[in-house]
Amino acid sequence: MTIEIHRPELEALIRERMNSGGFQNAEDVILQAFRSAPAAEPPHRRTGQDLIDVCAKVRGLLTDEEVDTLFSRTHSFSRPVDFE
């Protein structure tokens, strides 16, 4: 496998670590970096359970009538306008 490094600051960092005496070559530097880095977790798969859990926490805080009032489309916030 061939790995190309295009960022000069990364190459300088690898050389700095090799020159410190703790590493024999670039592979050792990269291997140590992978060993010390936490493993990436797989992305969270959205199933809708999060929404169900949130709704369960607030269930019972409002009556059905209060919920209907909050989300009804019958509210009118318009004002009468005279076209004279």
C-alpha positions as CSV (number, residue, x, y, z in Angstrom):
1,M,0.0,0.0,0.0
2,T,1.2,3.5,-0.8
3,I,0.1,6.5,1.2
4,E,0.7,10.0,-0.1
5,I,0.9,12.9,2.3
6,H,0.0,16.2,0.7
7,R,0.0,18.5,3.7
8,P,3.5,19.8,4.5
9,E,2.5,20.3,8.2
10,L,1.6,16.6,8.5
11,E,4.8,15.5,6.9
12,A,6.8,17.8,9.3
13,L,5.0,16.4,12.3
14,I,5.8,12.8,11.2
15,R,9.5,13.8,10.7
16,E,9.5,15.5,14.1
17,R,8.2,12.4,15.8
18,M,10.8,10.2,14.0
19,N,13.6,12.6,14.9
20,S,12.6,12.4,18.6
21,G,14.0,8.9,18.6
22,G,10.8,7.1,19.6
23,F,10.0,5.8,16.1
24,Q,12.0,4.0,13.5
25,N,10.0,5.2,10.5
26,A,6.8,6.8,9.3
27,E,4.9,3.5,9.6
28,D,5.7,3.4,13.4
29,V,4.4,7.0,13.8
30,I,1.1,6.2,12.0
31,L,0.7,2.9,13.8
32,Q,1.0,4.6,17.2
33,A,-1.4,7.3,16.1
34,F,-4.0,4.7,15.2
35,R,-3.4,2.7,18.4
36,S,-3.9,5.7,20.6
37,A,-6.9,7.2,18.8
38,P,-10.4,6.0,19.9
39,A,-12.2,3.8,17.5
40,A,-14.9,5.6,15.5
41,E,-18.4,4.7,16.4
42,P,-20.7,3.8,13.5
43,P,-23.2,6.6,12.7
44,H,-26.4,6.6,14.7
45,R,-29.1,4.9,12.7
46,R,-32.3,6.9,13.0
47,T,-35.3,4.7,13.7
48,G,-37.8,7.2,15.1
49,Q,-37.3,5.8,18.6
50,D,-35.8,9.1,19.7
51,L,-39.0,10.9,18.8
52,I,-41.1,8.2,20.5
53,D,-39.0,8.5,23.7
54,V,-39.3,12.3,23.8
55,C,-43.1,12.1,23.3
56,A,-43.3,9.5,26.1
57,K,-41.6,12.0,28.5
58,V,-44.1,14.8,27.8
59,R,-47.2,12.6,27.6
60,G,-49.8,13.6,30.1
61,L,-48.5,17.2,30.5
62,L,-51.4,18.5,28.4
63,T,-54.9,17.3,27.9
64,D,-56.0,16.3,24.5
65,E,-58.1,19.5,24.3
66,E,-55.1,21.6,25.1
67,V,-53.0,19.9,22.4
68,D,-55.8,20.4,19.9
69,T,-56.0,24.1,20.8
70,L,-52.2,24.5,20.4
71,F,-52.1,22.8,17.0
72,S,-55.4,23.8,15.5
73,R,-55.4,25.7,12.3
74,T,-58.4,27.8,13.1
75,H,-56.4,30.5,14.8
76,S,-56.5,33.7,12.8
77,F,-53.9,36.3,13.5
78,S,-55.0,38.5,10.7
79,R,-56.5,42.0,11.2
80,P,-59.3,43.5,9.3
81,V,-58.2,46.0,6.6
82,D,-60.3,48.8,5.2
83,F,-60.0,49.4,1.4
84,E,-61.5,52.8,1.1
